[in-house]
Amino acid sequence: MDNEWNNNEYLPPQPEHSIDPEYTPEYPDVTFFKESAVTMREENIFRGEIPAGEAPPKTAKQQKKAKQTRMSWFRKFLGSAMRGGAALVAATTLIANAASGDSSAGGRRIRELVYDFKEEAFAQPDDYTPDELTALWNSDPEAPHNYDYDHLIVIREPSCTNPGLSCYVCTDCGVQLFRQTTKAHEPAPPVAENRVEPDCTHDGSFDEVTLCEICGTEMSRIHRVLFAPGHTAGEYVVENAVPPNCTENGSEDEVIYCTVCGEEISRTTVVLEALGHESGEPVIENVTEPNCTEEGSEDEVIYCTVCGEELSRTTESTPALGHSYTSAVTAATCTERGYTTHTCSRCGSSYRDTYTAALGHSYTSRVTAATCTAQGYTTYTCSRCGNSYRGNTTAALGHSYADTVTAATCTAQGYTTHTCSRCGDSYRDTYTAALGHTYTFGYLMSGDETPTACDRCGAYGFTISLEDATHIRYTLSQDLLDQAEAQGFYALEWGDVTACENNYYGEPGSAAVGFRDSDSATVTGTSGVIHLDFTPVSGTTYYYTIYLRLASSGSSDDVYTAYPQGGPYRTYQQP
C-alpha cells in the first residue's frame, strides 16, 4: 500500500548506505546492507527506471553482462538474507520486483529464491496478523516496524517558508518512515503601521504588525486603538473684560483653553462689583466777584477722583463792595462849563458836580494876501481852544505872463514859453517844426576826407562801430540820404571797405584779407551791418578803411566821398 511519507517527491537523491551504521539492526545478519551495497539507485534500476542525469539504456551485450553481475550479487544477497529474517523483506521484495521482468533462466531462479526466502522469513514470527504480515511483505512504512523513535534523521532542514524532511528507521529491516517537518517563523519586534494620532476628542489607531525576522512574512496584524486623551486644561485667561466704575458693575470672562488643541473648555463670567466714588479735595468754581453794588458768589464743589462725577456743590455769597470814588476837576473852556467828576476806582461809575461857567473865545487875526489864482482873506483864531474862522475876503489878482521864444533846431521843434512874473506858472504854444540837419555836398575826388557833419549843429550823419573782426555796424542820417538825393547824387555806395593785416589799405606793407567793393555794397537803409568775408586769426590786429561814395554822374570827377565820424580808419585785435 502507498503512503504519503514514502513518495519519491519527498526523497532527495540518496547516497549509497544512506542509513547511518548506528541505526543498523542489532542482528549480525543485517550487515548484508553494507556487504551487498544495495542502494535506492539500484532499486530503481531493478524496477526498470533510469535515474535522472544517467545514461540511456544499455545495449544487449551490456545488459547480458549486467544480468550476470546481478545473479552473482543476488547469490551473495540470499546467503545473508536467510540469516537476516523478516528485516530483509523490503530488500528482497525490491529485488523480486526487479527480476519479474527478466524472462531468462537466471531471472526465474531469482524469483524462486526470493519467494522461498519470504516464506522462510515470515514463518519465523508468529505474533503478526495477516494484514501486518502483508504490510511487512510489501515494505509498507506503516506496518508494525520496530522504528527507533529516539533518533530522528534529518534529511532536509526546514525553514520558515519551506518544510523539512526527516525519517525514523526500523531497527529490524531499515525501512524509513518519512515525516515532513516545519519551522515556525521567528517574530521580529512589532512595528507600527497606519498610525493615526489621537487628538483631544478623537481616538487614534495603528496596526501592530509582527513580521518574520528571517523571511519578512507578516505573522500577525493587530489593530490597536489610541484612545483620545481628553483636553488638557491650561491656566484661565481673561476675555471681554469690562472694568467696573464708581457706580456700575463690571464683568470679565474667565476662559480655560486646552493647552494641546486650543479648544475652549469652559467660560465663566465673573461680576466685578462697582467701586464706589472717591471724594477729592473741594475745588472753587463759578467765582463771581462782588462789585460796588452787587454781591459776589462761588461754588465749592467736590468731585470723584476716579470718574470725575460731581458729588456735591455748595454756593457761598460775598457782600457788595460799595463804590470807591476819586474826583477829577474839568476846567471851563471857551464853549463848555467846568465841573468836578467823581469816578469809582473799581467799577468806573461816575457823576459830575461843582459846575463853572464857559470862558468864551479869545481870537487873534492873520491876513492872507490874494494870489494870481486865489482870493485874499483874514483868519481869526482863538488863543485858548484854537477855534478859527475867515473874514474880510479879497479877489484873486490874476497872472502876469512874460513871453520867451525858443527857436527850432535840426532835431527839435521851436515854440513860445509864457511865464507869470508873480507865481512862476508857465505854458508853451506857437510851435514850429524842427529844421533838420543841413549837409553841404561838394564834388570831390575819391580819397578826400570829407566829414559828414551838419552845417548848423555839427552832428555827424554817418557813424560806424566794429562788432567783431568781420562785422561793421553803421548808421546814416535820413536827412543825409534825402539831401544827397535832392542834390542830384543818384548812387550811395560803399567804397572799398577793406580789412588789412599790417597797415591801412593802400599804405606800404598792407595786405588785404577781406573787403567789400562798390559793386556789391549798395546802401539801402539808414542802418545795417557790413560783413567782410574772411576768417580772423586769434591775436592778429586788423586795419579797416571805411567810407561812402555818392555819385552824381558816371564821371569819377562827380563823386562825393563821405567819411564816418572819427575818420575812415579803425583797428581791431582778434581775441
C-alpha positions in Angstrom: 0.0 0.0 0.0 1.1 3.5 -0.8 1.9 6.0 2.0 2.3 9.8 1.5 5.6 9.8 3.5 7.1 7.3 1.1 6.5 9.3 -2.1 9.6 9.9 -4.2 8.8 13.6 -4.3 9.9 13.9 -0.6 13.1 11.9 -1.2 16.2 13.8 -2.1 19.0 12.0 -4.1 20.3 9.4 -1.7 24.0 8.4 -1.4 24.9 4.8 -1.0 24.4 3.4 2.5 22.2 6.4 3.4 21.3 4.7 6.7 23.8 5.6 9.4 25.6 2.5 10.9 24.3 3.4 14.4 20.7 2.7 13.2 21.6 -0.7 11.7 19.7 -3.7 13.2 21.3 -5.4 16.1 21.4 -8.7 14.3 24.7 -9.5 12.6 22.9 -10.7 9.5 21.9 -7.0 8.6 25.4 -6.2 7.7 24.1 -7.5 4.5 23.1 -4.0 3.6 26.8 -2.9 3.8 28.1 -6.0 2.1 25.6 -6.0 -0.7 25.8 -2.3 -1.3 22.1 -2.2 -2.2 21.1 1.4 -2.8 18.0 3.2 -3.8 19.6 3.8 -7.2 19.9 0.0 -7.7 16.4 -0.5 -6.5 15.2 1.9 -9.2 17.4 0.1 -11.7 15.7 -3.2 -10.8 12.4 -1.6 -11.4 13.5 -0.6 -14.9 13.7 3.1 -14.1 16.6 5.3 -15.3 17.8 7.7 -12.6 17.8 11.4 -13.5 21.1 12.5 -15.2 22.3 9.0 -16.0 23.0 7.4 -19.4 20.3 5.8 -21.6 19.5 2.0 -21.5 22.5 -0.3 -22.2 23.0 -2.4 -25.3 22.2 -6.2 -25.4 25.8 -7.1 -24.7 25.9 -4.6 -21.7 22.6 -5.9 -20.4 23.8 -9.6 -20.6 26.9 -8.6 -18.6 24.7 -6.7 -16.1 22.5 -9.8 -15.6 25.5 -11.9 -14.9 26.6 -9.3 -12.3 23.2 -9.2 -10.7 23.0 -13.0 -10.4 26.4 -13.1 -8.7 25.2 -10.3 -6.4 21.9 -12.0 -5.8 23.5 -15.3 -4.7 25.6 -13.4 -2.2 22.5 -11.4 -1.1 20.4 -14.6 -0.5 23.2 -16.1 1.6 22.9 -13.2 4.0 19.2 -12.7 3.7 18.4 -16.2 5.0 20.1 -15.1 8.2 18.5 -11.6 8.2 14.9 -12.9 8.6 12.0 -10.5 8.1 14.2 -7.5 8.4 15.2 -8.1 4.7 11.7 -8.4 3.4 11.7 -5.0 1.8 15.0 -5.5 0.0 14.1 -8.9 -1.3 10.8 -7.7 -2.5 12.5 -5.0 -4.4 14.9 -7.5 -5.9 12.0 -9.8 -6.9 10.1 -6.9 -8.5 13.2 -6.0 -10.5 13.6 -9.6 -11.7 9.9 -10.0 -12.6 10.5 -8.6 -16.0 13.5 -10.9 -16.7 12.4 -14.0 -18.7 15.8 -15.6 -18.6 16.5 -18.7 -16.5 18.5 -16.5 -14.1 15.6 -14.2 -13.6 13.3 -17.2 -12.9 15.8 -18.5 -10.5 16.0 -15.2 -8.6 12.2 -15.1 -8.3 12.1 -18.6 -7.0 14.8 -17.9 -4.4 13.1 -14.7 -3.2 9.8 -16.5 -2.9 11.4 -19.2 -0.8 13.2 -16.6 1.2 10.0 -14.8 2.0 8.2 -18.0 3.1 11.1 -18.9 5.4 11.4 -15.4 6.8 7.8 -14.9 7.6 7.5 -18.4 9.0 9.7 -17.4 11.9 7.5 -14.8 13.7 4.1 -15.9 14.9 2.9 -12.6 16.6 1.9 -10.8 13.3 -1.7 -10.7 11.9 -2.2 -11.5 8.3 -2.6 -7.8 7.4 0.5 -6.9 9.3 2.5 -9.6 7.6 1.2 -8.4 4.2 2.2 -4.9 5.0 5.6 -6.0 6.1 5.9 -8.2 3.0 5.0 -5.1 0.8 7.5 -2.9 2.8 4.7 -0.6 3.9 6.2 2.0 6.2 3.0 2.0 8.2 3.5 -1.7 9.0 4.4 -2.6 12.6 8.1 -1.9 12.2 10.5 -1.5 15.1 11.3 2.2 14.5 13.9 4.0 16.6 11.8 6.9 17.6 14.5 8.3 19.8 16.6 9.2 16.8 15.1 11.3 14.1 17.2 11.5 11.0 17.1 14.9 9.4 17.2 14.7 5.6 16.4 18.4 4.8 16.3 21.1 7.4 13.0 23.0 7.4 12.8 26.8 7.1 10.0 29.2 7.8 8.9 29.1 4.2 9.8 25.5 3.1 9.0 22.3 5.0 11.9 20.0 6.0 12.1 16.2 5.6 13.1 13.7 8.3 12.6 10.0 8.9 12.7 7.2 11.5 14.5 3.9 10.6 13.3 0.5 11.5 16.0 -1.2 13.6 15.0 -4.6 12.2 14.7 -4.0 8.4 15.9 -0.5 7.8 12.5 0.7 6.4 12.3 4.5 6.6 9.2 6.3 8.0 9.3 9.8 6.5 7.9 12.8 8.3 7.5 16.3 6.9 8.8 18.9 9.4 8.1 22.6 9.6 9.8 25.5 11.3 7.9 28.4 12.8 8.5 31.9 11.8 10.8 33.9 14.1 8.9 37.1 15.1 10.8 40.4 14.8 9.9 43.1 17.3 6.4 44.5 16.4 6.3 47.7 14.2 3.5 50.3 14.0 1.9 51.0 10.7 -1.0 53.2 9.5 -0.7 55.3 12.6 -3.3 58.0 13.2 -2.5 60.1 16.2 -5.4 60.8 18.5 -6.4 64.3 19.4 -8.1 65.6 22.5 -11.6 64.4 21.4 -10.9 61.8 18.7 -9.4 58.3 19.1 -6.4 57.4 17.0 -5.2 54.0 15.9 -2.3 52.0 14.5 -1.7 48.5 13.2 0.7 46.5 15.4 2.4 44.3 12.8 4.7 41.4 13.5 6.9 40.2 10.7 9.2 37.1 10.4 12.7 38.3 11.2 14.0 35.7 8.7 11.7 36.0 5.6 9.7 39.1 6.3 6.4 37.3 6.2 3.6 39.1 8.1 2.8 36.9 11.1 0.2 39.0 12.7 -1.6 42.4 12.4 -3.5 43.7 15.4 -5.4 47.0 15.1 -4.7 49.0 18.2 -6.8 51.9 19.4 -5.2 55.1 20.8 -7.8 56.5 23.0 -8.4 60.2 22.9 -6.6 61.7 26.0 -9.2 64.4 26.5 -8.4 68.1 26.9 -5.6 69.4 29.0 -6.8 72.4 30.9 -4.4 75.4 31.0 -4.5 78.5 33.2 -7.6 80.6 32.7 -7.3 83.8 30.6 -9.4 86.9 31.0 -11.5 87.9 28.0 -14.2 90.5 27.4 -13.1 92.5 30.4 -15.4 95.4 31.2 -13.9 97.2 34.2 -16.3 98.4 36.9 -16.6 102.1 37.5 -17.8 104.0 40.5 -21.5 103.3 40.0 -21.7 100.3 37.6 -20.6 96.7 37.9 -18.0 95.4 35.5 -17.5 91.9 34.3 -15.0 89.6 32.7 -14.9 86.1 31.3 -12.5 83.6 32.8 -11.8 81.2 29.9 -9.9 77.9 30.1 -8.4 76.5 26.9 -6.9 73.2 26.1 -3.2 73.6 26.0 -3.0 70.9 23.3 -5.6 71.8 20.7 -6.6 75.3 21.9 -10.3 74.4 22.2 -12.3 76.3 24.8 -13.1 74.1 27.7 -15.0 76.4 30.0 -16.1 80.0 30.2 -17.2 81.7 33.5 -18.5 85.2 33.6 -17.4 87.0 36.8 -19.1 90.1 38.0 -16.8 92.9 39.2 -18.6 95.0 41.8 -18.9 98.8 41.4 -16.0 100.6 43.1 -18.0 103.5 44.6 -16.9 107.2 44.4 -13.7 108.5 45.9 -14.2 112.1 47.2 -11.5 114.5 46.2 -10.5 117.9 47.7 -13.0 120.7 47.3 -12.5 123.0 44.3 -13.8 126.5 43.8 -15.9 127.2 40.7 -18.2 129.8 39.2 -16.5 132.6 41.1 -18.4 135.9 40.8 -16.5 138.7 42.3 -18.6 141.2 44.3 -18.7 144.7 42.8 -19.7 148.0 44.2 -23.4 147.4 44.1 -23.9 143.6 43.8 -22.9 140.6 45.9 -20.4 138.0 44.7 -20.6 134.2 44.9 -18.6 131.0 44.4 -19.3 127.2 44.3 -17.4 124.8 46.4 -17.5 121.5 44.5 -16.3 118.0 45.4 -15.6 115.6 42.6 -14.9 111.8 42.5 -11.2 111.4 41.9 -11.9 108.2 39.9 -14.7 109.0 37.4 -14.8 112.8 37.9 -18.5 112.8 38.7 -19.7 115.8 40.8 -20.5 114.6 44.3 -21.5 117.9 46.0 -21.8 121.6 45.2 -22.2 124.4 47.8 -22.7 128.0 46.8 -21.4 130.8 49.1 -22.1 134.6 48.8 -19.8 137.6 49.4 -21.2 141.1 50.2 -21.1 144.0 47.7 -18.0 146.2 48.0 -19.6 149.7 47.7 -18.1 152.5 45.5 -14.6 154.0 45.9 -14.8 157.4 44.2 -11.9 159.6 43.1 -12.5 163.2 42.0 -11.2 165.0 38.8 -11.8 168.7 38.0 -12.5 169.6 34.4 -11.8 173.3 33.9 -14.2 175.5 31.9 -13.4 176.1 28.2 -14.3 178.8 25.7 -17.6 177.0 25.0 -18.1 174.4 27.8 -18.8 174.7 31.5 -16.2 173.5 34.0 -17.1 170.7 36.6 -15.9 168.1 39.0 -16.1 164.4 38.1 -16.3 161.7 40.8 -15.4 158.2 39.5 -15.4 154.8 41.3 -12.0 153.3 41.0 -13.5 149.8 41.0 -16.5 149.9 38.7 -16.0 153.1 36.8 -19.3 154.5 37.9 -19.2 158.3 37.9 -21.1 161.5 38.4 -20.4 165.3 38.0 -21.0 168.3 40.2 -19.5 171.7 41.0 -20.1 173.3 37.6 -18.4 176.6 36.5 -19.4 178.9 33.5 -17.8 178.7 30.0 -14.9 181.2 29.3 -15.8 182.3 25.8 -13.3 182.6 22.8 -10.2 184.9 22.7 -9.5 185.5 19.0 -6.3 186.8 17.2 -6.3 187.7 13.4 -3.9 186.9 10.5 -4.2 188.3 6.9 -3.6 186.1 3.8 -3.0 188.2 0.7 -4.7 187.4 -2.7 -2.6 185.5 -5.3 -2.9 185.1 -9.1 -5.5 182.4 -8.7 -6.8 182.6 -5.1 -8.7 185.1 -3.0 -7.2 187.0 -0.1 -8.7 186.8 3.5 -8.3 187.3 7.3 -8.1 184.3 9.6 -9.3 184.7 13.2 -8.0 182.0 15.8 -8.9 181.6 19.5 -5.8 181.6 21.6 -7.3 179.2 24.1 -9.0 176.5 22.1 -7.7 177.0 18.6 -11.1 177.6 17.1 -10.8 179.7 13.9 -12.8 181.3 11.1 -12.2 183.5 7.9 -13.4 187.0 7.1 -12.5 190.1 5.0 -12.2 188.2 1.7 -10.5 190.0 -1.4 -10.5 189.0 -5.1 -7.7 187.0 -6.8 -5.0 189.1 -8.7 -4.7 187.0 -12.0 -1.4 186.0 -13.8 1.1 188.5 -15.2 2.8 186.5 -18.1 6.1 187.3 -19.9 6.9 185.6 -23.3 10.1 183.8 -24.3 10.6 182.4 -27.9 12.7 179.1 -28.4 13.8 178.7 -32.0 13.6 175.3 -33.8 16.8 173.3 -34.1 17.9 170.5 -36.5 16.2 167.9 -34.4 13.7 169.8 -32.1 10.7 172.0 -32.6 10.6 175.7 -31.9 8.0 177.2 -29.5 7.0 180.3 -27.3 7.0 180.0 -23.5 4.7 182.2 -21.4 5.8 182.6 -17.7 3.8 184.5 -14.8 6.1 187.0 -13.1 4.3 186.6 -9.7 3.8 182.8 -9.3 6.0 181.3 -12.0 3.2 179.5 -13.7 4.1 178.8 -17.4 2.8 177.2 -20.6 4.0 176.8 -24.3 2.4 177.5 -27.6 3.3 178.7 -31.1 5.2 175.6 -32.1 7.4 175.5 -35.2 8.8 172.4 -37.0 12.4 171.1 -36.4 14.8 172.4 -39.1 16.6 169.1 -39.8 20.3 168.6 -40.5 21.8 170.5 -43.4 24.7 168.9 -45.2 26.8 170.6 -47.9 28.0 168.2 -50.7 30.9 169.3 -53.0 32.2 167.4 -56.0 35.4 166.0 -54.5 37.7 163.3 -55.8 37.6 159.9 -54.0 40.2 159.8 -51.3 39.4 163.3 -49.8 38.4 163.1 -46.2 35.2 165.0 -46.0 33.3 164.8 -42.7 29.6 164.4 -42.9 28.7 167.0 -40.3 25.5 169.1 -40.1 26.2 172.7 -41.2 24.1 174.0 -38.2 24.7 171.6 -35.3 27.8 169.7 -36.3 26.1 166.4 -35.7 27.5 163.6 -37.8 25.2 161.9 -40.2 27.4 158.8 -40.6 28.8 156.7 -37.7 30.3 153.2 -37.5 31.3 150.6 -34.9 33.1 147.2 -35.1 31.0 144.4 -33.6 33.9 141.9 -34.2 36.6 141.4 -36.8 34.2 140.7 -39.7 31.1 142.7 -38.9 30.9 146.6 -39.0 27.6 148.3 -37.9 26.7 151.6 -39.5 24.1 154.4 -39.1 23.1 157.1 -41.6 21.0 160.2 -41.0 17.9 160.2 -43.1 18.5 163.9 -43.7 21.8 163.0 -45.2 20.2 160.5 -47.6 17.4 162.8 -48.5 19.6 165.8 -49.1 22.1 163.8 -51.2 19.3 162.6 -53.4 17.9 166.2 -53.6 21.2 167.5 -54.8 21.5 165.0 -57.7 23.6 162.2 -56.2 21.9 159.2 -57.7 24.0 156.4 -56.0 25.0 155.8 -52.5 27.6 153.0 -52.3 30.3 151.7 -50.0 33.8 152.5 -51.1 36.5 149.9 -50.6 35.6 148.7 -47.1 38.8 146.8 -46.5 40.5 144.9 -43.7 44.3 144.5 -43.8 46.7 142.7 -41.5 49.8 145.0 -41.4 48.6 148.6 -42.3 45.7 150.5 -43.7 44.6 149.7 -47.2 46.8 151.4 -49.8 49.6 152.0 -47.3 53.0 150.4 -47.6 53.1 146.9 -46.2 49.3 146.5 -46.2 47.8 143.1 -47.1 44.1 142.9 -47.6 42.3 139.9 -46.1 38.7 140.9 -46.6 36.8 143.7 -48.3 33.5 144.9 -49.9 33.7 146.9 -53.1 31.1 149.2 -54.6 29.7 146.6 -56.9 28.3 144.5 -54.1 27.6 147.0 -51.3 24.8 149.5 -52.3 23.4 151.2 -49.3 19.7 150.7 -49.0 18.8 151.9 -45.5 19.8 154.1 -42.6 21.4 151.3 -40.6 22.8 147.9 -41.1 25.9 145.6 -40.9 28.7 145.4 -43.3 30.1 141.8 -43.5 33.8 141.2 -44.5 34.4 137.7 -45.9 37.5 136.3 -44.1 38.4 134.2 -41.1 40.1 136.1 -38.3 43.2 134.7 -36.7 43.5 134.8 -32.9 45.9 137.6 -31.7 46.0 139.4 -35.0 45.4 143.2 -35.3 43.3 144.2 -38.4 43.2 147.6 -40.0 40.0 148.8 -41.6 39.4 151.6 -44.2 35.7 152.6 -44.4 33.9 155.3 -46.5 30.9 156.1 -48.7 30.7 157.2 -52.3 27.9 159.5 -53.6 28.0 159.9 -57.4 26.0 162.5 -59.5 27.2 161.2 -62.9 29.2 158.5 -64.4 32.4 160.6 -64.2 34.8 160.0 -61.5 35.0 163.8 -61.1 31.4 163.9 -59.9 31.9 161.7 -56.8 31.5 162.9 -53.3 33.3 160.8 -50.6 31.7 160.8 -47.2 33.7 159.6 -44.2 32.3 158.5 -40.8 32.6 160.3 -37.6 36.2 159.9 -36.4 37.6 159.4 -39.9 37.7 156.3 -42.2 40.3 154.3 -40.2 39.7 151.7 -37.5 41.7 148.9 -35.9 40.5 145.6 -34.1 42.5 142.9 -32.4 41.1 139.4 -32.6 41.0 137.8 -29.1 
